[in-house]
């Protein structure tokens, strides 16, 4: 795991070998939708550990089968928010680790002419201000959807937000960290660039289409 400093403070690149191997399988055009979905679930679970590594805990006393002891519990509740629709593919792997997590949803699509986000669905829990919000989307391309989603979360009262993605690019990272420098970013890869259509190169194509098999 390394921090991508320079012009973009707060960006963590996760270089775990298992994550990198799974990302390679996701990129492969021969990977089937079923395989893609399973790899995405596995990577998302691993990504969750890095996204939450610095969460605050508080001591709690419990009874084991043998004696009383002091353990730890999270100070703030966790709220998982995928950006629809591709972000749904990351929820399953994370929710397996956090079965009691609260899940919100932000629906967005990209206008293919302007590359600007359009939001069509917004459903969030009421305890945003008290929670640690984990906003997830497999791809950070232009960065516009993530910027808009974070702005919506802040408007609704979120005070602590972390953004996680699998693949990003310098353009999207710069857009996101400039607009929201207070939001830590976690990514498994920083790819070369965006192409003229706003897709990450080399990337993996459209994550939503590959996950749902709608190519």
HELIX and SHEET records of a PDB file:
HELIX    1   1 UNK A   17  UNK A   27  1                                  11    
HELIX    2   2 UNK A   33  UNK A   51  1                                  19    
HELIX    3   3 UNK A   88  UNK A   97  1                                  10    
HELIX    4   4 UNK A  128  UNK A  130  5                                   3    
HELIX    5   5 UNK A  144  UNK A  155  1                                  12    
HELIX    6   6 UNK A  170  UNK A  179  1                                  10    
HELIX    7   7 UNK A  207  UNK A  212  1                                   6    
SHEET    1   A 8 UNK A   2  UNK A   4  0                                        
SHEET    2   A 8 UNK A  11  UNK A  13 -1                                        
SHEET    3   A 8 UNK A 184  UNK A 191  1                                        
SHEET    4   A 8 UNK A 161  UNK A 169  1                                        
SHEET    5   A 8 UNK A 132  UNK A 136  1                                        
SHEET    6   A 8 UNK A  78  UNK A  84  1                                        
SHEET    7   A 8 UNK A 102  UNK A 110  1                                        
SHEET    8   A 8 UNK A 117  UNK A 123 -1                                        
SHEET    1   B 5 UNK A   2  UNK A   4  0                                        
SHEET    2   B 5 UNK A  11  UNK A  13 -1                                        
SHEET    3   B 5 UNK A 184  UNK A 191  1                                        
SHEET    4   B 5 UNK A 161  UNK A 169  1                                        
SHEET    5   B 5 UNK A 139  UNK A 140  1                                        
SHEET    1   C 2 UNK A  57  UNK A  63  0                                        
SHEET    2   C 2 UNK A  68  UNK A  74 -1                                        
SHEET    1   D 2 UNK A 193  UNK A 194  0                                        
SHEET    2   D 2 UNK A 200  UNK A 201 -1                                        
END                                                                             
